[in-house]
């Protein structure tokens, strides 16, 4: 059964065709990635699906709802991390979860929600402005889970994170899939789409130019060659790849 159906979707901003005749579907329980560079139309597409922007043409159904006309009903069943997520600087993650729960009119255990996103340590008592980039994104994901959503929209959730924080976020997304939730992920990282997604749609200049499973896309469009660096740490890989020193590698990792 499909959680999302998009047919011939179009959105213009003046003379700019931001989304140009886009069609795809997302099955319940899968992780689906929209992969493409900045300006490809990914965020506009996802905002239309969330009911935040009105389409110019085409058909869109999300969990059986028209997201523009039935946004109130839809929003009680979805979770969203917008691109560049931010929250009140002086609020702690626990306070953020409690605040969102009050908005939805639901009762939740803040620590239990934070545990789901691996943020139940001392950082749960740290104000937002003092959290690391990865921890801030986990707060955003925790808030997206407050209403126990069937479908999550994650708009470039790992942009700007270091490698360690990115992989920590990947583990959380994998856990969400194991719980049977549907995830629409936008990203411009090839590796991220390959690692997390059941299916991928490659988008550029407002159009989807290819789609399929990661394996299908690699087989069809890849060169068939891949370089693998094996080492005990990121520092080892850095030294082998560019001939730097371990001290320099440590600085890069930080």
TAPE-V415958 format. One line per field, one symbol per residue. burial: I if it has 24 or more other ideal C-beta (glycine too) atoms within 12 Angstrom, else O. A space follows every 10 residues. Layout:
BEGIN
burial: ???
END
This chain:
BEGIN
burial: OOIIIIOOII IOOOOOOIII IIIIIIOIOI IIIIIIOOOI IIIIIIIIII IIIOIIOIOI IIIOIOIIOO IOOIIOIIII IIIOIOIOOO IIIIIIIIOI IOOIOOOIOI OOIIOIIIIO OOIIOIOIOO IOIIIIIIII IIIIIIIIII IIIIIIIIIO IOIOIIOIII OIIOIIIOOO IIIIIIIIIO OIIIIIIIII IIIOOIIIOI IIOIOOOOOO OOOOOOOOOO OOOIIOOIOO OOOOOOOOOO OOOO
END
